[in-house]
Amino acid sequence: MTSLKKTRRIQILALTTTALVVATVLIGYAMRDGINFFRSPSQVTEAPPGPEEVFRIGGLVEEGSLVRGQGETVRFRVTDGGASVAVSYTGVLPDLFEENQGMVGTGRYVDGTFEASEILAKHDETYMPKEVVDALKEQGVYQPESGGTPGS
């Protein structure tokens, strides 16, 4: 009788452990494309990621670099003060997108150009994403505007 109870407990424990391992693997597999790492333009130029890697890049839109092409394709450069990266985006830009303003883009770095699939711009006069502020501070070019808290 005790042998049967021990066997049943071991079976339940093994089944529970297997279920937890399978659930963990499925969650990790589902999230693999949802995790995007942030990089500054300096980090991208120092160690370019592979063309299959999706990541986020952020900084200031370089003045004089915004070029609107035929259709919905837009090209510009994003900088952190230390380096700048060419960006290509096909789609409608956010209303608040403009030169010398903070932006964050999601996409891939292919043949020296960041091909963005999504572009986010600041939402008011004082906001800039925390990652962008940190990258600009590292380069020594961050100028906080009065009247607000950056990155909040």
VEXDREN-2710 file (C-alpha; in Angstrom, 1 decimal):
% VEXDREN-2710
k/r/px/py/pz
1/MET/0.0/0.0/0.0
2/THR/2.8/2.5/0.9
3/SER/4.6/1.6/-2.3
4/LEU/1.5/2.5/-4.3
5/LYS/1.3/5.9/-2.6
6/LYS/5.0/6.6/-3.2
7/THR/4.6/5.7/-6.9
8/ARG/1.6/8.0/-7.2
9/ARG/3.4/10.9/-5.5
10/ILE/6.4/10.5/-7.8
11/GLN/4.2/10.4/-10.9
12/ILE/2.3/13.5/-9.8
13/LEU/5.6/15.3/-9.1
14/ALA/7.1/14.3/-12.4
15/LEU/4.0/15.4/-14.3
16/THR/4.0/18.7/-12.5
17/THR/7.7/19.3/-13.2
18/THR/7.2/18.4/-16.9
19/ALA/4.2/20.8/-17.1
20/LEU/6.2/23.6/-15.6
21/VAL/9.1/23.1/-17.9
22/VAL/6.9/23.0/-21.0
23/ALA/5.0/26.1/-19.9
24/THR/8.4/27.9/-19.3
25/VAL/9.6/26.9/-22.8
26/LEU/6.4/28.0/-24.5
27/ILE/6.4/31.4/-22.7
28/GLY/10.1/32.0/-23.6
29/TYR/9.4/31.0/-27.3
30/ALA/6.4/33.4/-27.4
31/MET/8.4/36.3/-26.0
32/ARG/11.5/35.9/-28.2
33/ASP/10.3/38.5/-30.7
34/GLY/8.8/40.8/-28.2
35/ILE/12.0/41.7/-26.4
36/ASN/13.8/44.6/-28.1
37/PHE/17.0/45.9/-26.7
38/PHE/17.8/49.7/-26.8
39/ARG/20.9/51.0/-28.4
40/SER/22.3/54.4/-29.0
41/PRO/23.7/55.5/-32.4
42/SER/27.2/55.3/-30.8
43/GLN/26.6/51.7/-29.7
44/VAL/25.3/50.8/-33.2
45/THR/28.3/52.2/-35.0
46/GLU/30.8/50.6/-32.6
47/ALA/29.3/47.1/-32.7
48/PRO/26.8/46.8/-35.6
49/PRO/24.1/44.2/-34.9
50/GLY/23.2/41.5/-37.5
51/PRO/20.5/42.2/-40.0
52/GLU/18.2/39.7/-38.4
53/GLU/18.3/41.3/-35.0
54/VAL/15.3/43.6/-34.1
55/PHE/16.3/46.4/-31.6
56/ARG/15.3/49.9/-30.7
57/ILE/17.5/53.0/-31.4
58/GLY/17.0/56.4/-30.0
59/GLY/18.4/59.9/-30.1
60/LEU/17.8/63.3/-31.7
61/VAL/16.8/63.6/-35.3
62/GLU/19.8/65.3/-36.8
63/GLU/19.1/68.8/-38.2
64/GLY/19.1/69.0/-42.0
65/SER/18.9/65.3/-42.4
66/LEU/15.1/64.8/-42.9
67/VAL/14.4/63.9/-46.5
68/ARG/10.9/62.9/-47.6
69/GLY/11.0/60.7/-50.7
70/GLN/8.4/59.6/-53.1
71/GLY/5.4/58.1/-51.4
72/GLU/5.6/57.4/-47.7
73/THR/9.4/56.7/-47.5
74/VAL/11.3/59.1/-45.2
75/ARG/15.0/59.1/-44.6
76/PHE/16.9/60.9/-41.8
77/ARG/19.8/60.5/-39.4
78/VAL/19.5/60.0/-35.7
79/THR/22.3/61.1/-33.4
80/ASP/23.4/61.0/-29.8
81/GLY/26.1/63.6/-30.3
82/GLY/28.9/61.1/-30.7
83/ALA/27.7/59.2/-33.8
84/SER/24.8/59.3/-36.2
85/VAL/23.0/56.5/-38.0
86/ALA/21.0/56.7/-41.2
87/VAL/17.3/55.7/-40.8
88/SER/14.8/54.7/-43.4
89/TYR/11.1/54.5/-42.6
90/THR/8.1/53.8/-44.8
91/GLY/4.9/54.9/-43.2
92/VAL/3.2/57.8/-41.6
93/LEU/5.4/59.7/-39.1
94/PRO/3.9/60.8/-35.7
95/ASP/2.6/64.4/-35.8
96/LEU/5.2/65.6/-33.3
97/PHE/8.2/64.2/-35.3
98/GLU/10.7/66.8/-36.4
99/GLU/14.4/67.7/-36.5
100/ASN/16.3/68.3/-33.2
101/GLN/13.6/66.3/-31.3
102/GLY/13.9/63.0/-29.5
103/MET/12.7/59.8/-31.2
104/VAL/12.9/56.1/-30.7
105/GLY/12.6/53.6/-33.6
106/THR/12.2/49.8/-33.7
107/GLY/13.7/47.9/-36.6
108/ARG/16.8/46.3/-38.1
109/TYR/20.2/47.5/-39.1
110/VAL/20.8/46.4/-42.7
111/ASP/23.8/47.5/-44.9
112/GLY/24.6/50.6/-42.7
113/THR/21.0/51.8/-42.5
114/PHE/18.5/51.3/-39.7
115/GLU/15.3/50.2/-41.4
116/ALA/12.6/51.2/-39.0
117/SER/9.3/49.4/-38.7
118/GLU/8.0/51.8/-36.0
119/ILE/8.9/55.4/-35.1
120/LEU/7.9/57.0/-31.8
121/ALA/8.3/60.7/-31.1
122/LYS/8.1/62.8/-28.0
123/HIS/4.6/63.5/-26.7
124/ASP/5.1/67.1/-25.5
125/GLU/7.7/69.8/-25.3
126/THR/9.7/68.4/-22.4
127/TYR/9.4/64.6/-22.7
128/MET/12.2/62.4/-24.0
129/PRO/12.5/58.6/-23.4
130/LYS/14.7/57.8/-20.5
131/GLU/17.0/55.6/-22.7
132/VAL/17.6/58.6/-25.1
133/VAL/18.3/61.0/-22.2
134/ASP/20.8/58.5/-20.7
135/ALA/22.5/58.0/-24.1
136/LEU/22.7/61.8/-24.7
137/LYS/24.1/62.3/-21.2
138/GLU/26.8/59.7/-21.8
139/GLN/27.9/61.8/-24.9
140/GLY/27.7/65.0/-22.9
141/VAL/25.2/66.7/-25.3
142/TYR/22.0/66.5/-23.2
143/GLN/20.5/70.0/-22.6
144/PRO/17.4/69.7/-20.3
145/GLU/14.6/72.0/-21.1
146/SER/13.1/74.0/-18.3
147/GLY/9.7/73.3/-17.0
148/GLY/9.6/69.5/-17.0
149/THR/11.2/66.3/-16.0
150/PRO/12.8/64.4/-18.8
151/GLY/12.1/60.7/-19.1
152/SER/9.1/60.8/-16.8
END
